[in-house]
Amino acid sequence: MPLESAVRTPAATTRTEVRERAARNRKLTVHAARAGVLAAFLGLWELAARTGVVDPFNFSQPSRIRDQIWQWITHGTAQGSLGEQIGYTLYEALSGWVIGVVGGVLLGIALGRIRFLADVFGPYIKVLNAIPRIVLAPIFLIWFGLGPASKVASAVVLVFFPVFFNAFQGAREVDRNLVANARILGARDRQVTVQVVVPAATTWIFTSLHVSFGFALIGAIVGEYIGATKGLGLLVAAAQGTFNAAGVYAAMTILAVVALLTEGLLTFAEKRLFRWKPADSGDGR
């Protein structure tokens, strides 16, 4: 080993260890602060309900919500086991998310690359985007019935537009020099799209994926709330119908946990896919 490398290595290693230790400490501090905020919120809510500051009949309380979730886990729900309800909602949300993402990416990149298609279909997409898409759920219920198809359709229309606009903008924002260099090297339109435009737009697309899966869950839940035979949305509707505030909050809590777990999986996949991107320095205030 050269003498210069032998001299530099300990100092460089020390700086790296210091940065890693600082990043770990910051992550632990953030997690502790998050847990503290949640514990304080739940504690104040429980205290307010027990002392009568808020009406526990309308607002429930964390202990009742915990008991309701435990009852669903151990004894199931009126519609079946809790796992079955979660799986049913996840199936609808995931199906709608996949269809909406694929359609949004393909159409967004196509319109971003082909100006003629953008000029023709642009006004129609803007009109459809202006429609409050939640109100389409009853129409889908009439068209497709109480089964999962109506919930999948609701999820698709909520997912499609944010993914489409991000893919469209990502295709439009591709560095023109990259496209010009690819053409100089003999790349055809299809090769430019697949090898230059799509990779360049991937960051834009992944940005929309984080938001769009939440929209897919909303579409599935709203569809189930309006009319369904199974699912978390039906649990919310049934609890509301019996004035069971704890049941409503319990279903919302389960839905929030599912959304957080999915967000974690998407974040992990994004980090794996974009390992080449520089990591956050972690010194933000």
C-alpha positions, 0 to 999 in steps of 0.5 A: 500500500502506498505511504500516502494512502496509508496516511490518509486512510485513518483520517478518512475512516474517522470522518466517515465514522463520525458522519455515520454516528451522527446520522444514527443519532439523528435517526434515533432522535427523530424516532424518539420525537415521533413516539413522544408526540404520538404518546402525548397525543394519545395520553391527552385524548385518553385523559380528556375522555376520562375527565369529560372534557370531550364526550367519549360517546362521540370522540371515543378514547384510545383504550376503547379503540384498542379494545375494539381492535383486539376484539376484531383480532380475537373474535372477528367481525360481523363480516368475517375475520379481520384479516379477510377484511384487510386483505379484501381492501388491499386487493382492491386498492392494489389492483386499482393502483397497478392499473392506474399506475400502468395507464398513467405512466404509458399515457403520460409518456406517450403524450409527453413524447408525441405533441400531436397526441397531447394536443388532441387528448389534452383538453379531455384529460383536463376536463376529466381531471376537473371532475370530483372523482369521489362522486364517481363511486356511486356510478361505478357501484351501479355499473359493476355492483357490490363486488370488488370491480366497483372499488377497483374502478374508484381506485383507478380514477384516483390513481391515474391522474397524479401518475399521468401528470408526473409522467407527462411532466417527466417526459417533457423535462428530459434534458434535450442534450441527452436526447440529441446525443442519443439521436447522434449515436443512431438511436431511433424514437423507440430507443430514445423513449425506452433508454433515455426518456423513461429512466429520466422520468422515473424519479418523477413517477416514483414521486407520484407513487407515494401519493397515489397508493394513498389515493388507491386506498381512499378509492377502495374505502369510499367504494366499500363505504357506499356499498360492499360485502366486505372490507374496512370501508364496510367496517366503518359504515357498520360502526357508524350505523350503530353509533360505535365511534370506537369501531370507526376509529379502529378501522381508521387506525388499521387503515393508517397502519396499512398505509404506513407499511406500504409507504415503507415498502415503496420507500425501500424500493425507491432507495434500492432503485436509486442507489446512485443518488446522493444520500441526504446529508442528515444535517437539516434543521 
